[in-house]
Amino acid sequence: MCLAPTASSKPAKSGGGKQNKWSKGKQKEKVNNTVIFDQATYDKLLTKVPKYKQITPSVLSERLGINGSLARRAIKDLMERGLIRMVSIQSSQQIFTRATNTATSHVNIQLYFIVE
């Protein structure tokens, strides 16, 4: 014998419960980096940056508040002046450091080539 459900049984859910509210996520603040050097930033570039242990375009961009293309140009300028030297360069990442004993290292290289 099959009995019909009684009135006390729970009705079937048809619409579901509350919907999940998704968070919008964290948004990064927009950075307003300068695109041209002012005198104070340029002086800081020439005095403080050659003393950094690790110099990359991203480090310059963060510490000086300049954009990436200006940071790459500043690194080129410091290389031409002999204030920094290259450690490693790959396709998109360049790493530089302060220039220490550059005069003696050039002499050693020249003597090495003369001897052999």
C-alpha positions as CSV (number, residue, x, y, z in Angstrom):
1,M,0.0,0.0,0.0
2,C,1.3,3.4,-0.9
3,L,0.5,6.3,1.4
4,A,0.2,9.9,0.3
5,P,2.6,12.3,2.0
6,T,1.2,13.9,5.1
7,A,0.7,17.6,5.5
8,S,3.4,17.9,8.1
9,S,6.2,17.0,5.6
10,K,8.3,19.9,4.3
11,P,7.4,21.4,1.0
12,A,10.0,20.9,-1.8
13,K,12.3,23.9,-2.4
14,S,11.7,25.6,-5.6
15,G,13.6,28.8,-5.5
16,G,16.8,28.2,-3.6
17,G,18.1,30.4,-0.8
18,K,20.0,33.6,-0.8
19,Q,22.6,34.1,-3.5
20,N,26.3,34.6,-2.6
21,K,27.5,38.1,-2.8
22,W,30.9,38.1,-4.4
23,S,33.4,40.7,-3.3
24,K,34.7,43.1,-5.9
25,G,38.3,42.3,-4.9
26,K,41.1,44.5,-4.0
27,Q,42.0,47.3,-6.4
28,K,45.5,48.6,-6.7
29,E,45.9,52.4,-6.3
30,K,46.9,54.2,-9.5
31,V,50.4,55.5,-9.3
32,N,51.2,59.0,-10.7
33,N,54.8,58.7,-11.6
34,T,56.6,61.6,-13.3
35,V,57.6,61.4,-16.9
36,I,60.3,64.0,-16.8
37,F,63.0,64.8,-14.3
38,D,62.8,67.9,-12.1
39,Q,66.0,69.2,-10.6
40,A,65.5,67.7,-7.1
41,T,64.9,64.2,-8.5
42,Y,67.8,64.4,-10.9
43,D,70.2,65.5,-8.1
44,K,68.9,62.5,-6.1
45,L,69.6,60.2,-9.1
46,L,73.2,61.4,-9.3
47,T,73.9,61.3,-5.6
48,K,71.9,58.5,-4.0
49,V,71.3,56.0,-6.7
50,P,74.9,55.0,-7.3
51,K,75.1,54.0,-3.7
52,Y,72.2,51.5,-4.0
53,K,73.3,47.8,-3.8
54,Q,70.8,46.7,-6.5
55,I,69.6,49.0,-9.2
56,T,66.8,48.0,-11.6
57,P,64.3,50.1,-13.5
58,S,61.6,49.0,-11.1
59,V,63.7,50.0,-8.0
60,L,64.3,53.5,-9.5
61,S,60.6,53.8,-10.5
62,E,59.5,53.0,-6.9
63,R,62.1,55.0,-5.0
64,L,62.2,58.1,-7.2
65,G,58.6,58.1,-8.4
66,I,59.5,58.1,-12.1
67,N,58.0,56.0,-14.8
68,G,59.7,52.9,-16.3
69,S,60.9,54.4,-19.5
70,L,62.5,57.3,-17.6
71,A,64.1,54.8,-15.2
72,R,65.7,52.9,-18.1
73,R,67.0,56.1,-19.6
74,A,68.4,57.2,-16.2
75,I,70.2,53.8,-15.9
76,K,71.7,54.3,-19.4
77,D,72.9,57.8,-18.3
78,L,74.5,56.4,-15.1
79,M,76.2,53.7,-17.1
80,E,77.7,56.3,-19.5
81,R,79.0,58.3,-16.6
82,G,80.6,55.1,-15.0
83,L,78.6,55.4,-11.8
84,I,77.0,52.0,-12.0
85,R,77.9,48.7,-13.7
86,M,75.9,45.9,-15.2
87,V,75.5,42.6,-13.3
88,S,73.0,40.7,-15.5
89,I,70.8,41.4,-18.4
90,Q,68.1,39.2,-19.9
91,S,65.3,39.8,-22.3
92,S,63.3,42.2,-20.1
93,Q,65.1,42.5,-16.8
94,Q,68.3,44.4,-16.3
95,I,70.2,44.3,-13.0
96,F,72.9,46.8,-12.1
97,T,75.0,47.6,-9.0
98,R,77.2,50.4,-7.8
99,A,80.6,50.7,-9.5
100,T,83.4,49.8,-7.2
101,N,87.0,49.7,-8.3
102,T,86.2,50.2,-11.9
103,A,89.6,51.8,-12.7
104,T,91.5,48.8,-11.4
105,S,89.2,46.2,-13.0
106,H,89.8,47.8,-16.4
107,V,93.6,47.8,-15.8
108,N,93.5,44.1,-14.9
109,I,91.5,43.2,-18.0
110,Q,93.9,45.1,-20.2
111,L,97.0,43.4,-18.6
112,Y,95.3,40.1,-18.9
113,F,94.9,40.5,-22.6
114,I,98.4,41.9,-23.1
115,V,100.0,38.9,-21.3
116,E,98.2,36.3,-23.4
